[in-house]
Amino acid sequence: MTFFLKTNNSFMTILLGILLALLIFSVIVFFHELGHFSMAKKFGVRVDEFGIGIPPRAKEVWKDKSGTIYTLNWLPIGGFVKMKGEEMNESGAHDKDSLSSKNFWQQSAVILAGVIMNFFFAFVVFSGLFMIGVEPLGINTKFPTQTETKLIPSFQEAVRIGLVKTDGIVLSPLTGSIAQQSGILENDILVSIDGKDIMSPEDMITTVKKSTTSMDFTLRGTGGIRTVSVIPKDGKIGSYVGYNIIHIRKDFRYKYGFFESIKEGGIETYKESMMTLELLGTLIKRIITPRIPTERTEAVESLGGPIAIGNLFVNLLDAKVAFSVILLIAALISINLGVFNLLPFPALDGGRFVFLIIHRIVGIFSKKKALHGKIEQYIHITGFSLLIILSIFIAYQDIVKILLK
């Protein structure tokens, strides 16, 4: 039985897109692992292996004087640094050259160096692009956040900076709704309510919620300006509301001098990281406690893994986007990897750091270990297993979305 992907992309575009995704992912993972590796070497921790890709091993590339072997592995979707003393119960864990024998600050530096390199990678990309000139990647409308960024602004921010030009608030009444029965037509432009200018959808929603009596809606439609009376019920009139977009600037770019670019690169890295964390929190909240059933479905469907990233790059190549767009997305993937690894979950860098803090606190008051090494190891193995299950689910979902597209 043969299956064919439903796609309009050429075979060569698909192949190049997959190779580009693998290359970018490998570079990002390389920098992440380089962070762990560099700090380990700096503090005298023995590194047994620096591997690109996931085993089984494809080739041993080199072996340095300290005994570290550098390898390429068959599954090109990750990487690893194998250090002596990563697990407290392993043989030689308390030797001078093991990670677990180092002090709290040295172990912290080794554990957190990977995510720091992820953020540094993004900082370098953002700074460079601000220097040569870069346009926003898109507008964040699906999952609004409190954090405003230059490269993925909210709709309100896009309007403020002149990226998007609007002309009033557009209405789309539901069939049989109060809005329709009151005389509001499809694509009517809302000018004011009771003489008060309405500047945003939020203004209209807030104004309508406060009233239970008749309200005068001044509208601009195909027949000119007119006023209709509307009486809300339970703070609603039954109409979709949004901005009336009349122009999106194609020539909008951010461009700064050298020092300003470095400053803006740092600010953007911080804000994109905060926005990623906020989005992650929103997704988890919508999956666990959705306000309406569709929220959970939308949140689950928005999850994506390496396959979705590969498909994204295929589509980007097919659309012939600028190289700066590829770099921007690479920087955002790096930030996502960094934020995800910082989560206090077993097997992740953040989880290992939490255990390190627990051992540190207990060690101040007692000579006994906070947790037996084997128990901690089992916790990390369990966490890793759950991550693998999640990865398989996301991969399955990515494949289904591609096949059904």
N, C-alpha and C positions, 0 to 999 in steps of 0.2 A: 504494500500500500504506500502510495507516495503523497506527501503533503506539500503544498506550495504556499509560500507567504503571499498574502494579499497586499501587494505594494506596486506602486507605479514607478519606483526607483529602478534604475538599471542595475544589472549584476555588479558592474564595476563600482558604481556609487555605493552599493551596499557593502562590498568588500572593503573599499577605502574608508567608509564610515566606521566599520567595525575595527579596522586596523588603527584608525585615528583614536577611537575611544580607548582601545587597549594601550596605545602609546601614552596618551594623556594620563590614564589611570595609573599606568606603571611609573610614570614620572612623579606623580603626586605621592604614590606609595613609597617610591624611592626616597623622596625628601623626608617623609614621615619616619621611615626606618633609619635614615641617615642621622636624624636627630637623636634617636636612642643610641645608635652606634657611636656617634661622636662623644656623647656624654659618658658612655660606658668606658670608652678608651681613655678619656680624660681622667677619670677617677680610678683607673687601673683595674677595671672589671674585665675578666677574660671573656672575649666574644668567640664562641666556637664557630658560628656560621652567620653570614650575611646573605640572605636569599631573596631574589626577586622572583615572584610567582609563588604558587602553592605547590608543595611536593605532590607526586614523586619528582625526584631530581632529574633534570635533563642533562645538565653538564656542570662540572666543577671548573670554573673559569680560572681561579687563581688561589694561591695559598700564601699569606704573608708570613713574615718572620715570627710573629707572635702566635702563629698557629691558626689564625682565622681563615676559614675557607669561604670563598665568594662563589655563589652558585646561581644558576638559572634553573627554574622549575617549570614543569609542564603546564600548570594552570596559571595563565597570565592575568590573574585578577587580585593580586595582593602581594605580600612580601612579609619578611620576618627577620628578626635578629635574635639568634639563640645565644643567651648569656649564661654564664655559670652562676648558680645560686638564685635563679629566678624563682624556683620553688624552694621553700625553707627546709623541706624534708629530704631534698636530694643529696646525693653523696658529695661531700666537699663543700656543702652550703656555707660553712663557717670559715673556709679558707680565706686567706688574705685577698685573693683575686676574685672572690665571689661577690655578687651584687648584695646578697643578704648580710654580708659582713660590713658593708659601708654604713656610714651614719645616716640619720634621717634626711638631711638636706641633700646629700649626694644621691641617695636612692630616689628622692623626689625629683631631682633634676633629670635623672635617667628616665624615669617613668613619664614625665611630662614633656620631655624634649621633643617627642614625636609630634604632638599637637601644636607645640610652639612653632615647629618647622612648617606645619600646614598653614598656620596664620601668617608666617613670614613669607611663604610662597605667594599667598594672596596679596599681601602688602606690596611685594615687588611688582607683581602684575598690575595692580591698581595704580601704583605710583607711575609706572612706565606708560600706561595708557593715558593717564591724566596729562602726562608730559607731551605726548604726541597728538592728543585729542581723541575723545571717545564719546559716543552717543549712548544714551540709556539703553539698557538691554530690553526693557519692557515696562509695563505698568502693572503694579500689584493690585488686582481687583478681586481675586478669588478668596484670598485669606488676608484680610486687612490686619495690620499690626500697628502698634504704638510707635515703633521705630521707623523713622524716615531715612531712606538712603538715596544717594544721587543716581545710582545705576539701576535701581528697581523702585522708582518712587510710587507712592500711592496716587490715586487719581486726583485727589485734592492737591497734592504737591505738584503733580504734572501740570495742572491748571495754573497754579501759582507761579511756576517758573516759566510759563509760556510754551511748554512742550505741546500742550493740548489747548485748543481754543473752543470755548463753548458759547452757546447763545440760549440761555435760559434752561428751564427744567422741562423735560418732555414727559407726558403722561400717556399711559396705555391702559384704559379701563377694562376690567374683567366683564365678561358677558353677564348681564343681569345685575350688575353691582350698583351700589348707590351712585358711584361716579358716572356710570353710563346712563342711569335713569335721570340724573341731574343735568345731562346734556354735555358731558365731557366726551370728546371724540378722540379716536386714535391719533397719536402724534400731536395733540394740542400742546402748545407751549404755555407753561404756567408763568404768568407775569407777577401776580401778587395775590395775597389772601387778605381780605378786609383792609386793603390799601397798603399792606406791609409787603415790601419787596421780598421775594423768595430767591435766595442765592444758591441754595444747594438742596438735594433730596432730603438731607437731614433736617434742614429748616422746615420743609413742608411736613415731614413726619411728626416733628416736635409740635408744630403749630396745630395740626389736626388732632393730635392726641389730647391736647389741652382743652378742646372745645366739644360741647354737646349740643350747641345751638347752631342755627343757620349761619353759614359762612359764605362770603362773596368771593368766588374764584374769578380773577381776571385772566382770560385766556387769549392767546394769539393763535389762530388757525388759518385755514385756507380762505375763510371768509372775512378775515381781518380780526380786530379786537372785539371781544364780547365778554360779558360777565354772567356767570350762572350761580345760582344759590345751591349750596350743598350742606346737608345735615349729616355729620358723621355718626356712626353707630359703634359704640365701644372703642372710640378713638381711631376708627378706620373708615375709608370710603371705597375700598376695593379697586385699587389701581396700582399698576406698576409705575415706578417713578425713576427717572435717571437723567443724566446730563444730555443735553442736545449738542452733540459734538459736530462742529462745522469744519474743523481743520486740525490736523496733526502735523507738526513741523518735521520734515525729513532731514533738515540741515542742522538740527539742534545738536550741539556738541559742548562738552566740558573740556577746556584746555587751560593749563596753568604753567607758570614758570617752574624751574627745577625745585626750589625749596617749598613752594606752595604745593607742588605735586606730591612731594613726600609727605607733607602735612595732611593733605586730602586723602592720600593713599592709606595713611594710618587711621584716619577718622572713618573712612569707608570700610576698612577691614573690621574695625570695632563694631560699626553699625550693622554690617552684613552678618556678623557673628551673632549679635544680639537679636536681629530679625530672624535668623535661622533657629535660634533657641526658642524664640517666641512662637514661631510657626510650628515647631516640634511640640511645644506645650499645647497649642491649639488643636493640633491633629490628635494628640493623645486624649485630650478632653472630649473632642467630638466623637472619638471611637468609644470611649468608656461611658461618658454621660452626654449623649447627644440631646439637643433640645427637641429635634424632630428626627424621625427615622432616616430621612435622606441625608442628614448631616454625617451619620456614621458611614453610609455607603460612599459618599463623596470623599470623605477622609481616607477610607481604605483604598479607594481607587486612585487617589493621588500619590500613594506610596509607589516608589520606583527603585529599581536596583541597577546593576551593571547592564542588564539586557535593555532596560529603558534608556539608559545613558547611551548605549550603542545605537539604538534606534534614533535617538535625538541627533547624534552626530551624522547619521545617514541622511536625515532630513535637512540638517544644516548644510551639508555638502550639496545636496540636491537643490537647495535654495540659493546656492552660491553666495553665502554670507561672507562678510569681510573677516579677515584673519583675527581682527580685534575681538570679534564676537566669540570665536573659538577660545581665545585667551581668557575672556571674561568668564565664560562658562567653566573653564578649567579652574580658575580662581575660586569660583563659587562651589565647585565640587570639593576643592581642597578645604574650604571653610566648613562645608557640611561634614566632611570626614573628621575634621578637628573637633567640631562641636559634638558629634556623635561619640567619638572616642573619649570625650570628657565626661560623659554621663556616668553616674555612680552605679554602674551595672557590672556584675562579675564578668571577668575575662577582658573587659575594656580597660584602657589606661585609667579612666576615672574610677573604676571599681577597685583596681589595684592600689590606687592612691588613697582611697578611703580606708582600705585594710591597713595601709602603712600608717595612716593617722591614728587608727584604733590601737595598733601595736605601740605607737609612740606614747599615746596618752596612758595606756595601761602600764607601760614601762616606767613611767615617772613614779608610780605608786607601788609597783610590785615587780619582782624579778621574774615572776611567772609570765608565760606567753599569754597573750589575749586569746589566741586561738591556735590549736595544734596545726602544724604545717599541713598534715594530710587532709584535715577538715577544710582548711582554706583552699587547698588544691581541688577538692571535690566540688566546692562551691563554684570555683572558676570553671571547672569542666562542665558543670550543670548550666552555668550562664552561657558558655560557648555553644553547648548543644541547643539551647533555646534560640540563640542567634542564628545557628545553622537552619533550624526549622523555620524561623522567620524569613531567612534568605530564600529558602526553597519556595515558600508561599509567595513571596514577592516576585521571584523569577517566574513561577507559574502564571501569576496574574499579568506580568509583563508580556509573556508569550501569548496569552489569550487576547490581550488588547491588540497586539500586532496582527494576529490571525483574523480578528473580527473587524479590523479597521477597513 
